[in-house]
Amino acid sequence: MIWRRLLIGIMFFALLSTEMVVQKVEAFPFSNTFVSSFGPGTLKIGSRGRDVRELQGRLQFLGYYRGKIDGYFGYQTLKSVRWFQGRFGLRADGIVGSKTKLKLWQATKNWRPGITSVSTPILRRWARGGYVWEMQNRLKFLGFYTGPVHGVFDERTENAVRLFQYRFGLKVDGLVGAETKRKLYLATKNWKQQKPAPKVPAKGTNRPRPVKNSYGLSQQDIELLAKTVHAEARGEPYVGQVAVAAVILNRLESELFPNTITGIVFQPLAFEAVADGQIWLQPDESAKKAVMDALNGWDPSGGALYYFNPARATSKWIWSRPQIKRIGKHIFCK
């Protein structure tokens, strides 16, 4: 009997120790050697396996990745990684090393396999608390909310939400659900708690510009974007200029196009402004603001990859593309 009790005690102690180790590993998945479920290796284009699946899942959780969780590090994953790196102050090289893994893990602590978005309550009129306080701060950062930050979802807050939803192509219902939260979060990555908000413009679309852009683009890339918008869409309504900028950024995320702004703009037969030399005109302030709005997440095109002027387009192929909407003189399509 004594021998049996001693054996049972040893087995119980072993199981308890194992559970403690597992809990410690889960609580601190990044040790000094960064041994975690990600694994110690560097992930880059061409990589495959479980680590890539986790990478895609975590990026999808934050809204940066929209493709399939297939475990293959292709161009769509590369562009998502670069987008994440740019937004989090990392070198946007598309290579997932220890620094990128740590930043990604810190931003997705609530992620588990199979989860695709953050689960938080829908915010509506007269809601109170920390979620409302943060939402007001983020809306104020963008210039949509001008009232006091007090954590109460009042009429002024609802009006700010509706304006944000309208500007970002969302359903205008004043309810802050998953999609509105995702758009607001992506548009305010540069907002930090307790950081003073930028001064709110008096009127119009002259919103504060972020210090960093969401795609890890260089200043030369942004200038080229502005030149393209100016050459392709000057004279169009402002929302149409933002839509043209958004199309270029949508191409940057698509595997169908080059993975640089320069490659997209100068792709053969892609833009009429390149062919006729108008691409080199100096952009006006409207074009520059439109680019910054698109970089902040506003996509009036509805996710379009193409657009054309129906009064001038003769290509049967472009007319065959599924059309999304018309803004000004341009039809935007998939």
HUURZI-V696400 format. One line per field, one symbol per residue. psi: psi as a letter, one per 30 degrees, with the letter a starting at -180 (. if undefined). A space follows every 50 residues. Layout:
psi=???
This chain:
psi=eeeeeeeeeeeeeeeeeeeeeeeeeeeifjafghjafelflkklkfllae eeeeeeeeeeefgfkgakifgkiaeeeeeeeeeeeefgglkifgkjaeee eeeeeefhfgklkfkflkjllkklkgllaeeeeeeeeeeeefgfkgakjg gkiaeeeeeeeeeeeefgglkjfgkiaeeeeeeeeefhffkkkgkkklkk lelagilkkleklfghlleeeeeeeeeeeeefgkflleeeeeeeeeeeee effkffllgleeeeegkkgekefeegfffgkkkleeeeeeeeeefffkif fhglfllljfffkfkeeeffkkkelkjbfkkkl.
